[in-house]
Amino acid sequence: MNDIELIENALYGYIPKDLVFEKNLVDSIEYSLKAGGKRIRPRLVLEFSRLCGGGDKEALPYACALEMIHTYSLIHDDLPCMDDDDMRRGKPSNHKVYGEDIALLAGDALQSLAFETMSKAAITDSRSALAGVKCINILSSYCGTAGMVGGQVIDLENENKQADLESVTECNRKKTGALIKAACEMGCTIAGADEEKILAARKYGENIGIAFQIVDDILDVTSSDEELGKPVGSDAENNKSTYVSLLGIDECKCRVDKLTAEAIECLNVFDGDTTALKELSLKLSDRKK
Protein backbone atom coordinates (compact mmCIF):
# COMPACT_ATOMS: atom_id res chain seq x y z
CA MET A 1 0.00 0.00 0.00
CA ASN A 2 1.45 3.38 -0.99
CA ASP A 3 1.16 6.51 1.12
CA ILE A 4 -1.82 7.94 -0.74
CA GLU A 5 -3.76 4.71 -0.25
CA LEU A 6 -2.72 4.60 3.41
CA ILE A 7 -3.90 8.19 3.95
CA GLU A 8 -7.16 7.80 2.06
CA ASN A 9 -8.10 4.57 3.82
CA ALA A 10 -7.65 6.31 7.16
CA LEU A 11 -9.22 9.58 6.00
CA TYR A 12 -12.42 8.02 4.67
CA GLY A 13 -12.84 6.16 7.94
CA TYR A 14 -13.45 9.48 9.68
CA ILE A 15 -16.43 10.40 7.47
CA PRO A 16 -19.53 10.37 9.72
CA LYS A 17 -21.84 7.41 9.25
CA ASP A 18 -25.49 6.59 10.09
CA LEU A 19 -26.59 10.23 10.26
CA VAL A 20 -30.06 10.12 8.72
CA PHE A 21 -31.20 13.73 8.97
CA GLU A 22 -27.78 15.14 8.05
CA LYS A 23 -27.25 12.85 5.03
CA ASN A 24 -26.98 15.73 2.54
CA LEU A 25 -24.23 17.30 4.65
CA VAL A 26 -22.35 14.00 4.98
CA ASP A 27 -22.62 13.43 1.21
CA SER A 28 -21.19 16.90 0.62
CA ILE A 29 -18.26 16.21 2.97
CA GLU A 30 -17.60 12.87 1.30
CA TYR A 31 -17.79 14.41 -2.17
CA SER A 32 -14.92 16.79 -1.49
CA LEU A 33 -12.81 14.43 0.62
CA LYS A 34 -12.98 11.82 -2.15
CA ALA A 35 -12.34 14.27 -4.99
CA GLY A 36 -8.72 13.16 -5.20
CA GLY A 37 -5.68 15.39 -5.05
CA LYS A 38 -2.00 14.93 -4.37
CA ARG A 39 -2.40 14.55 -0.58
CA ILE A 40 0.81 16.56 -0.24
CA ARG A 41 0.16 17.84 3.26
CA PRO A 42 -0.66 14.51 4.93
CA ARG A 43 2.23 12.88 3.07
CA LEU A 44 4.56 15.49 4.56
CA VAL A 45 3.26 14.70 8.05
CA LEU A 46 4.06 11.01 7.55
CA GLU A 47 7.46 11.59 5.93
CA PHE A 48 8.72 13.95 8.65
CA SER A 49 7.36 11.68 11.37
CA ARG A 50 9.24 8.73 9.86
CA LEU A 51 12.37 10.81 9.45
CA CYS A 52 12.29 11.60 13.17
CA GLY A 53 11.66 8.01 14.23
CA GLY A 54 7.86 8.14 14.55
CA GLY A 55 5.31 5.56 13.45
CA ASP A 56 2.55 5.88 10.87
CA LYS A 57 -0.14 4.80 13.34
CA GLU A 58 0.55 7.75 15.63
CA ALA A 59 0.94 10.25 12.78
CA LEU A 60 -2.07 9.28 10.64
CA PRO A 61 -4.82 11.02 12.67
CA TYR A 62 -2.90 14.30 12.46
CA ALA A 63 -2.18 13.80 8.76
CA CYS A 64 -5.89 13.19 8.12
CA ALA A 65 -6.92 16.19 10.23
CA LEU A 66 -4.66 18.43 8.18
CA GLU A 67 -6.22 17.15 4.96
CA MET A 68 -9.68 17.90 6.39
CA ILE A 69 -8.63 21.49 7.04
CA HIS A 70 -7.20 21.76 3.52
CA THR A 71 -10.40 20.32 2.03
CA TYR A 72 -12.61 22.71 3.98
CA SER A 73 -10.51 25.62 2.72
CA LEU A 74 -10.97 24.50 -0.90
CA ILE A 75 -14.75 24.22 -0.49
CA HIS A 76 -14.91 27.74 0.94
CA ASP A 77 -12.43 29.16 -1.61
CA ASP A 78 -14.67 28.06 -4.47
CA LEU A 79 -17.79 29.80 -3.11
CA PRO A 80 -19.19 32.76 -5.07
CA CYS A 81 -18.33 35.13 -2.21
CA MET A 82 -14.67 34.08 -2.46
CA ASP A 83 -12.96 32.90 -5.69
CA ASP A 84 -16.24 31.88 -7.37
CA ASP A 85 -14.86 28.80 -9.15
CA ASP A 86 -17.20 26.23 -10.70
CA MET A 87 -14.65 23.42 -11.08
CA ARG A 88 -12.24 21.73 -8.68
CA ARG A 89 -9.99 18.79 -9.57
CA GLY A 90 -11.87 18.22 -12.81
CA LYS A 91 -15.28 18.02 -11.13
CA PRO A 92 -17.99 20.58 -10.30
CA SER A 93 -17.18 22.49 -7.12
CA ASN A 94 -19.01 21.43 -3.98
CA HIS A 95 -21.45 24.33 -4.04
CA LYS A 96 -22.39 23.59 -7.66
CA VAL A 97 -23.54 20.12 -6.57
CA TYR A 98 -24.93 20.69 -3.08
CA GLY A 99 -25.69 24.40 -3.03
CA GLU A 100 -23.89 27.25 -1.33
CA ASP A 101 -25.53 26.67 2.04
CA ILE A 102 -24.59 23.00 2.37
CA ALA A 103 -21.10 23.63 0.94
CA LEU A 104 -20.51 26.31 3.56
CA LEU A 105 -21.66 23.98 6.33
CA ALA A 106 -19.61 21.08 4.94
CA GLY A 107 -16.50 23.24 5.29
CA ASP A 108 -17.49 24.18 8.82
CA ALA A 109 -18.11 20.53 9.71
CA LEU A 110 -14.73 19.44 8.28
CA GLN A 111 -12.95 22.03 10.41
CA SER A 112 -14.67 20.70 13.53
CA LEU A 113 -13.97 17.10 12.51
CA ALA A 114 -10.27 17.88 12.14
CA PHE A 115 -9.93 19.05 15.71
CA GLU A 116 -12.14 16.23 16.98
CA THR A 117 -9.85 13.74 15.20
CA MET A 118 -6.67 15.19 16.68
CA SER A 119 -7.99 15.62 20.21
CA LYS A 120 -9.36 12.07 20.24
CA ALA A 121 -5.94 10.77 19.14
CA ALA A 122 -4.23 12.76 21.89
CA ILE A 123 -6.65 11.46 24.52
CA THR A 124 -6.43 7.85 23.34
CA ASP A 125 -2.63 7.61 23.25
CA SER A 126 -1.39 8.90 26.59
CA ARG A 127 2.25 8.36 25.54
CA SER A 128 1.99 11.02 22.86
CA ALA A 129 -0.73 13.19 24.43
CA LEU A 130 1.55 16.22 24.89
CA ALA A 131 2.86 15.92 21.34
CA GLY A 132 -0.76 15.69 20.15
CA VAL A 133 -1.72 18.86 21.96
CA LYS A 134 1.31 20.60 20.44
CA CYS A 135 0.12 19.49 16.98
CA ILE A 136 -3.34 20.92 17.71
CA ASN A 137 -1.70 24.19 18.67
CA ILE A 138 0.45 24.23 15.51
CA LEU A 139 -2.49 23.59 13.19
CA SER A 140 -4.87 26.01 14.90
CA SER A 141 -2.20 28.71 14.65
CA TYR A 142 -1.38 28.10 11.00
CA CYS A 143 -4.97 27.81 9.78
CA GLY A 144 -6.32 30.92 11.53
CA THR A 145 -6.07 34.69 11.38
CA ALA A 146 -2.26 34.78 11.20
CA GLY A 147 -2.16 31.86 8.77
CA MET A 148 -4.37 30.43 6.03
CA VAL A 149 -7.48 32.51 6.75
CA GLY A 150 -5.46 35.70 7.03
CA GLY A 151 -3.81 34.89 3.72
CA GLN A 152 -7.20 34.47 2.09
CA VAL A 153 -8.18 37.94 3.33
CA ILE A 154 -5.05 39.47 1.80
CA ASP A 155 -5.80 37.60 -1.43
CA LEU A 156 -9.32 39.01 -1.61
CA GLU A 157 -8.13 42.53 -0.86
CA ASN A 158 -5.48 42.28 -3.59
CA GLU A 159 -8.08 41.65 -6.29
CA ASN A 160 -8.62 44.41 -8.85
CA LYS A 161 -5.59 46.37 -7.72
CA GLN A 162 -1.86 46.38 -8.37
CA ALA A 163 -0.34 44.70 -5.32
CA ASP A 164 3.41 44.73 -4.76
CA LEU A 165 5.66 41.69 -4.43
CA GLU A 166 5.83 41.97 -0.63
CA SER A 167 2.04 41.80 -0.33
CA VAL A 168 1.74 38.89 -2.78
CA THR A 169 4.48 36.98 -0.96
CA GLU A 170 2.87 37.57 2.44
CA CYS A 171 -0.48 36.41 1.08
CA ASN A 172 0.97 33.21 -0.32
CA ARG A 173 3.19 32.52 2.68
CA LYS A 174 -0.02 32.36 4.68
CA LYS A 175 -2.74 31.17 2.29
CA THR A 176 -0.73 28.39 0.63
CA GLY A 177 2.42 27.99 2.69
CA ALA A 178 0.98 27.90 6.21
CA LEU A 179 -0.60 24.44 5.98
CA ILE A 180 2.49 23.05 4.26
CA LYS A 181 4.65 24.37 7.10
CA ALA A 182 2.15 22.95 9.58
CA ALA A 183 2.45 19.52 7.97
CA CYS A 184 6.24 19.48 8.29
CA GLU A 185 6.22 20.72 11.88
CA MET A 186 3.43 18.37 12.95
CA GLY A 187 5.27 15.36 11.56
CA CYS A 188 8.36 16.22 13.58
CA THR A 189 6.39 17.10 16.68
CA ILE A 190 4.33 13.91 16.87
CA ALA A 191 7.60 11.95 16.64
CA GLY A 192 9.15 13.93 19.50
CA ALA A 193 11.83 15.73 17.45
CA ASP A 194 13.99 18.44 18.98
CA GLU A 195 13.71 22.16 18.20
CA GLU A 196 16.55 22.15 15.69
CA LYS A 197 14.74 19.59 13.54
CA ILE A 198 11.38 21.34 13.91
CA LEU A 199 12.95 24.62 12.79
CA ALA A 200 14.56 22.92 9.79
CA ALA A 201 11.23 21.31 8.88
CA ARG A 202 9.53 24.70 9.15
CA LYS A 203 12.04 26.30 6.78
CA TYR A 204 11.70 23.37 4.37
CA GLY A 205 7.92 23.80 4.42
CA GLU A 206 8.09 27.54 3.91
CA ASN A 207 10.37 27.16 0.89
CA ILE A 208 8.31 24.50 -0.88
CA GLY A 209 5.10 26.35 0.06
CA ILE A 210 6.16 29.50 -1.76
CA ALA A 211 7.58 27.46 -4.65
CA PHE A 212 4.25 25.61 -4.88
CA GLN A 213 2.32 28.86 -5.23
CA ILE A 214 4.72 30.25 -7.85
CA VAL A 215 4.20 27.07 -9.89
CA ASP A 216 0.43 27.53 -9.46
CA ASP A 217 0.73 31.05 -10.86
CA ILE A 218 2.77 29.78 -13.81
CA LEU A 219 0.22 27.03 -14.55
CA ASP A 220 -2.63 29.55 -14.45
CA VAL A 221 -0.98 31.13 -17.49
CA THR A 222 0.51 28.14 -19.30
CA SER A 223 -1.86 25.24 -18.62
CA SER A 224 -5.41 24.41 -19.76
CA ASP A 225 -8.68 23.78 -17.89
CA GLU A 226 -8.46 20.09 -18.78
CA GLU A 227 -4.86 19.67 -17.60
CA LEU A 228 -5.30 21.61 -14.38
CA GLY A 229 -8.80 20.36 -13.48
CA LYS A 230 -10.00 23.89 -12.73
CA PRO A 231 -10.40 27.13 -14.71
CA VAL A 232 -7.15 28.75 -15.84
CA GLY A 233 -6.67 32.43 -16.57
CA SER A 234 -8.74 33.48 -13.57
CA ASP A 235 -5.88 35.57 -12.14
CA ALA A 236 -5.75 37.78 -15.22
CA GLU A 237 -9.54 37.85 -15.45
CA ASN A 238 -9.74 39.14 -11.87
CA ASN A 239 -6.90 41.62 -12.51
CA LYS A 240 -4.99 39.89 -9.74
CA SER A 241 -1.32 40.51 -9.04
CA THR A 242 0.67 37.27 -9.05
CA TYR A 243 4.29 36.24 -9.18
CA VAL A 244 3.97 35.88 -12.95
CA SER A 245 2.43 39.31 -13.49
CA LEU A 246 5.07 40.93 -11.27
CA LEU A 247 8.18 38.95 -12.25
CA GLY A 248 7.51 37.17 -15.54
CA ILE A 249 7.62 33.43 -16.18
CA ASP A 250 11.40 33.08 -16.57
CA GLU A 251 12.17 34.77 -13.24
CA CYS A 252 9.42 32.71 -11.59
CA LYS A 253 11.03 29.48 -12.78
CA CYS A 254 14.39 30.63 -11.43
CA ARG A 255 12.82 31.35 -8.05
CA VAL A 256 11.15 27.94 -7.95
CA ASP A 257 14.52 26.26 -8.57
CA LYS A 258 16.21 28.38 -5.88
CA LEU A 259 13.49 27.75 -3.29
CA THR A 260 13.51 24.03 -4.02
CA ALA A 261 17.29 23.87 -3.59
CA GLU A 262 17.03 25.75 -0.28
CA ALA A 263 14.31 23.39 0.91
CA ILE A 264 16.46 20.36 0.13
CA GLU A 265 19.40 21.95 1.96
CA CYS A 266 17.24 22.21 5.10
CA LEU A 267 17.07 18.41 5.20
CA ASN A 268 20.80 18.18 6.03
CA VAL A 269 19.89 18.56 9.70
CA PHE A 270 18.23 15.14 9.73
CA ASP A 271 20.14 11.88 10.24
CA GLY A 272 17.69 9.58 8.45
CA ASP A 273 16.97 8.93 4.79
CA THR A 274 15.64 12.15 3.23
CA THR A 275 15.33 10.75 -0.30
CA ALA A 276 11.51 10.77 -0.34
CA LEU A 277 11.34 14.41 0.76
CA LYS A 278 13.98 15.47 -1.77
CA GLU A 279 12.11 13.69 -4.56
CA LEU A 280 8.80 15.23 -3.48
CA SER A 281 10.35 18.72 -3.54
CA LEU A 282 11.65 18.23 -7.07
CA LYS A 283 8.40 16.67 -8.27
CA LEU A 284 6.35 19.59 -6.96
CA SER A 285 8.67 22.10 -8.62
CA ASP A 286 8.16 20.42 -11.99
CA ARG A 287 4.46 19.53 -11.77
CA LYS A 288 2.03 20.15 -14.61
CA LYS A 289 -1.15 20.32 -12.53
QUISUL-V729548 format. One record per residue. N is the residue number from 1. RES is the residue in one letter. SS is DSSP state (H for helix, E for strand, L for the rest). Layout:
BEGIN
n=N res=RES ss=SS
n=N res=RES ss=SS
END
This chain:
BEGIN
n=1 res=M ss=L
n=2 res=N ss=L
n=3 res=D ss=H
n=4 res=I ss=H
n=5 res=E ss=H
n=6 res=L ss=H
n=7 res=I ss=H
n=8 res=E ss=H
n=9 res=N ss=H
n=10 res=A ss=H
n=11 res=L ss=H
n=12 res=Y ss=H
n=13 res=G ss=L
n=14 res=Y ss=L
n=15 res=I ss=L
n=16 res=P ss=L
n=17 res=K ss=L
n=18 res=D ss=L
n=19 res=L ss=L
n=20 res=V ss=L
n=21 res=F ss=L
n=22 res=E ss=L
n=23 res=K ss=H
n=24 res=N ss=H
n=25 res=L ss=H
n=26 res=V ss=H
n=27 res=D ss=H
n=28 res=S ss=H
n=29 res=I ss=H
n=30 res=E ss=H
n=31 res=Y ss=H
n=32 res=S ss=H
n=33 res=L ss=H
n=34 res=K ss=L
n=35 res=A ss=L
n=36 res=G ss=L
n=37 res=G ss=L
n=38 res=K ss=L
n=39 res=R ss=L
n=40 res=I ss=H
n=41 res=R ss=H
n=42 res=P ss=H
n=43 res=R ss=H
n=44 res=L ss=H
n=45 res=V ss=H
n=46 res=L ss=H
n=47 res=E ss=H
n=48 res=F ss=H
n=49 res=S ss=H
n=50 res=R ss=H
n=51 res=L ss=H
n=52 res=C ss=L
n=53 res=G ss=L
n=54 res=G ss=L
n=55 res=G ss=L
n=56 res=D ss=H
n=57 res=K ss=H
n=58 res=E ss=H
n=59 res=A ss=H
n=60 res=L ss=H
n=61 res=P ss=H
n=62 res=Y ss=H
n=63 res=A ss=H
n=64 res=C ss=H
n=65 res=A ss=H
n=66 res=L ss=H
n=67 res=E ss=H
n=68 res=M ss=H
n=69 res=I ss=H
n=70 res=H ss=H
n=71 res=T ss=H
n=72 res=Y ss=H
n=73 res=S ss=H
n=74 res=L ss=H
n=75 res=I ss=H
n=76 res=H ss=H
n=77 res=D ss=H
n=78 res=D ss=L
n=79 res=L ss=L
n=80 res=P ss=L
n=81 res=C ss=L
n=82 res=M ss=L
n=83 res=D ss=L
n=84 res=D ss=L
n=85 res=D ss=L
n=86 res=D ss=L
n=87 res=M ss=E
n=88 res=R ss=E
n=89 res=R ss=L
n=90 res=G ss=L
n=91 res=K ss=E
n=92 res=P ss=E
n=93 res=S ss=L
n=94 res=N ss=H
n=95 res=H ss=H
n=96 res=K ss=H
n=97 res=V ss=H
n=98 res=Y ss=H
n=99 res=G ss=L
n=100 res=E ss=H
n=101 res=D ss=H
n=102 res=I ss=H
n=103 res=A ss=H
n=104 res=L ss=H
n=105 res=L ss=H
n=106 res=A ss=H
n=107 res=G ss=H
n=108 res=D ss=H
n=109 res=A ss=H
n=110 res=L ss=H
n=111 res=Q ss=H
n=112 res=S ss=H
n=113 res=L ss=H
n=114 res=A ss=H
n=115 res=F ss=H
n=116 res=E ss=H
n=117 res=T ss=H
n=118 res=M ss=H
n=119 res=S ss=H
n=120 res=K ss=H
n=121 res=A ss=H
n=122 res=A ss=H
n=123 res=I ss=H
n=124 res=T ss=H
n=125 res=D ss=L
n=126 res=S ss=H
n=127 res=R ss=H
n=128 res=S ss=H
n=129 res=A ss=H
n=130 res=L ss=H
n=131 res=A ss=H
n=132 res=G ss=H
n=133 res=V ss=H
n=134 res=K ss=H
n=135 res=C ss=H
n=136 res=I ss=H
n=137 res=N ss=H
n=138 res=I ss=H
n=139 res=L ss=H
n=140 res=S ss=H
n=141 res=S ss=H
n=142 res=Y ss=H
n=143 res=C ss=L
n=144 res=G ss=L
n=145 res=T ss=L
n=146 res=A ss=L
n=147 res=G ss=L
n=148 res=M ss=H
n=149 res=V ss=H
n=150 res=G ss=H
n=151 res=G ss=H
n=152 res=Q ss=H
n=153 res=V ss=H
n=154 res=I ss=H
n=155 res=D ss=H
n=156 res=L ss=H
n=157 res=E ss=H
n=158 res=N ss=L
n=159 res=E ss=L
n=160 res=N ss=L
n=161 res=K ss=L
n=162 res=Q ss=L
n=163 res=A ss=L
n=164 res=D ss=L
n=165 res=L ss=H
n=166 res=E ss=H
n=167 res=S ss=H
n=168 res=V ss=H
n=169 res=T ss=H
n=170 res=E ss=H
n=171 res=C ss=H
n=172 res=N ss=H
n=173 res=R ss=H
n=174 res=K ss=H
n=175 res=K ss=H
n=176 res=T ss=L
n=177 res=G ss=H
n=178 res=A ss=H
n=179 res=L ss=H
n=180 res=I ss=H
n=181 res=K ss=H
n=182 res=A ss=H
n=183 res=A ss=H
n=184 res=C ss=H
n=185 res=E ss=H
n=186 res=M ss=H
n=187 res=G ss=H
n=188 res=C ss=H
n=189 res=T ss=H
n=190 res=I ss=H
n=191 res=A ss=L
n=192 res=G ss=L
n=193 res=A ss=L
n=194 res=D ss=L
n=195 res=E ss=H
n=196 res=E ss=H
n=197 res=K ss=H
n=198 res=I ss=H
n=199 res=L ss=H
n=200 res=A ss=H
n=201 res=A ss=H
n=202 res=R ss=H
n=203 res=K ss=H
n=204 res=Y ss=H
n=205 res=G ss=H
n=206 res=E ss=H
n=207 res=N ss=H
n=208 res=I ss=H
n=209 res=G ss=H
n=210 res=I ss=H
n=211 res=A ss=H
n=212 res=F ss=H
n=213 res=Q ss=H
n=214 res=I ss=H
n=215 res=V ss=H
n=216 res=D ss=H
n=217 res=D ss=H
n=218 res=I ss=H
n=219 res=L ss=H
n=220 res=D ss=H
n=221 res=V ss=H
n=222 res=T ss=H
n=223 res=S ss=L
n=224 res=S ss=L
n=225 res=D ss=H
n=226 res=E ss=H
n=227 res=E ss=H
n=228 res=L ss=H
n=229 res=G ss=L
n=230 res=K ss=L
n=231 res=P ss=L
n=232 res=V ss=L
n=233 res=G ss=L
n=234 res=S ss=H
n=235 res=D ss=H
n=236 res=A ss=H
n=237 res=E ss=H
n=238 res=N ss=L
n=239 res=N ss=L
n=240 res=K ss=L
n=241 res=S ss=L
n=242 res=T ss=L
n=243 res=Y ss=H
n=244 res=V ss=H
n=245 res=S ss=H
n=246 res=L ss=H
n=247 res=L ss=H
n=248 res=G ss=L
n=249 res=I ss=H
n=250 res=D ss=H
n=251 res=E ss=H
n=252 res=C ss=H
n=253 res=K ss=H
n=254 res=C ss=H
n=255 res=R ss=H
n=256 res=V ss=H
n=257 res=D ss=H
n=258 res=K ss=H
n=259 res=L ss=H
n=260 res=T ss=H
n=261 res=A ss=H
n=262 res=E ss=H
n=263 res=A ss=H
n=264 res=I ss=H
n=265 res=E ss=H
n=266 res=C ss=H
n=267 res=L ss=H
n=268 res=N ss=H
n=269 res=V ss=H
n=270 res=F ss=L
n=271 res=D ss=L
n=272 res=G ss=L
n=273 res=D ss=L
n=274 res=T ss=L
n=275 res=T ss=H
n=276 res=A ss=H
n=277 res=L ss=H
n=278 res=K ss=H
n=279 res=E ss=H
n=280 res=L ss=H
n=281 res=S ss=H
n=282 res=L ss=H
n=283 res=K ss=H
n=284 res=L ss=H
n=285 res=S ss=H
n=286 res=D ss=L
n=287 res=R ss=L
n=288 res=K ss=L
n=289 res=K ss=L
END
